[in-house]
Amino acid sequence: MEKFINSYLNHFKCINLETGDFPGPFITISRQAGCSAQRLAIKLSKILTGYSYMSETKTDVVWKWVDKDVFSEAVQDMVDEIKAGNYDDAEEAVSFLKEVAWAFAHETIYDISDERLITTLKGIICRLANQGRTIIVGRSAGVILKDVPNKLNIRLEAPAEWRINRIMQIKDLSQAEAAEYIHTADAKRDSFIEKIIGRKAENNDFDVIFNYASLEDDQIVDAVINILRNKKIISDHAEY
């Protein structure tokens, strides 16, 4: 397994200061429990894809939000490359990749504590960023990719009372059950970030923080598009 980590995953570092090669563009969305990051990601993927189709050449313009299928595709590509490579520990590496993919799909990724599994997750996240035009929700992608340019790290927050009421409606829970739900979910995510970077997440880990309780989805999407344009992560239509 060490050979896989040291040799293969190192090829997918997110920044190459010597060549100036950077992945992207991409977006990460971090959220507190009760904020609908997935819904935003789907809207952004559709709008950014349509935005890109303003170009004359309609090649490689699709923006994908990273659901379990996209994540699994990236893992399968890595599995194929590992099997074709010269890795004595290929079987163990493939097992680790599949374990991470399963945890991603079943929302148990935040329970991972094995350092090699965490390193494997980082490698997959970096690979997805390198593909470009990806929107990665959760999984600590924002802090993993914090220092990478050509991206936007978004954070969704809302007052606890608002989130409790929303979870009560969505999941048909009592107030006490909803409060416990958001407490447990937030604690798991915070703990996982500490495993990733050795500390709790801070505001400066994100480029922009939205109050999800006071903004509609479309308002957040419009703001994100304008920020992407102003940061030159996407071009103005006139430049296509």
Secondary structure, DSSP 8 states (H G I E B T S, - for coil): -HHIIIIIGGGG-S-BTTTTB----EEEEEE-TTS-HHHHHHHHHHHHHHHHTTSSS-SS---EE--HHHHHHHHHHHHHHHHHS--TTHHHHHHHHHHHHHHHHTT-GGG---HHHHHHHHHHHHHHHHH-SEEEESTTHHHHTTT-SSEEEEEEE--HHHHHHHHHHHHT--HHHHHHHHHHHHHHHHHHHHHHHSS---GGGSSEEEETTTS-HHHHHHHHHHHHHHTTSS--GGG-
